[in-house]
């Protein structure tokens, strides 16, 4: 089978909604441990305004730490940017891969960026081109691709239209983000089918939230449809602070467990992910959504 790529977003999407800020030295410890798990990409943080998202205020310092000490060779360190200013900050501190996107929901877009979808799309495409000029890897996304906590159903044609604009500008690494967790398998299958009709060169990623308990089912459907890039968060942490109801991401260890039961993703050390999840659970002082953390791994014969 083709290789599965796991993009661990717990350090960004997992922590951004929490009220309690994780100290920088603790974040470095967790990132160091995540590097050892064998995941392919780790999203270190986001270049947002520290007043709006104080849990991400040390993102520049985290990237600089890894630039100064020498970046690990076995993993890509990604960062989320919303605009040109974020790109400038990321370029200055050594980001490997820039992630950026636009919401298909007008309401979510306004709350998240202060711009309409079309305004945000023009800005993100320009930012992505600048990142490509700097010889950086980029991934763009369509947020609220499967529904919105404020608006409900998002027309499929609006999502397709955004992706067409990305492709017109030679941007082919595209993530579908289920920001509100509204996706369900049949919808996922239908949308991915239509997207793959647009181009043979798309590298499609998926980013599901588990609001209604369908995150893993949606990942499985995506895999069966040919998707090989998956974004998830250790311990199932996370949620967008600018959506109506923030809910956790698909849990990395639960996702990896599913894939390993299928005979793929065998290069990832699930126990090392669980170790980080347990540290996070101890730090926050509450039980986190990880199923595998709760019940353990089934030993394979």
Order of alpha helices (4+ residues) and beta strands (2+ residues): beta-alpha-beta-alpha-beta-alpha-beta-alpha-alpha-beta-alpha-beta-alpha-beta-alpha-beta-alpha-alpha-alpha
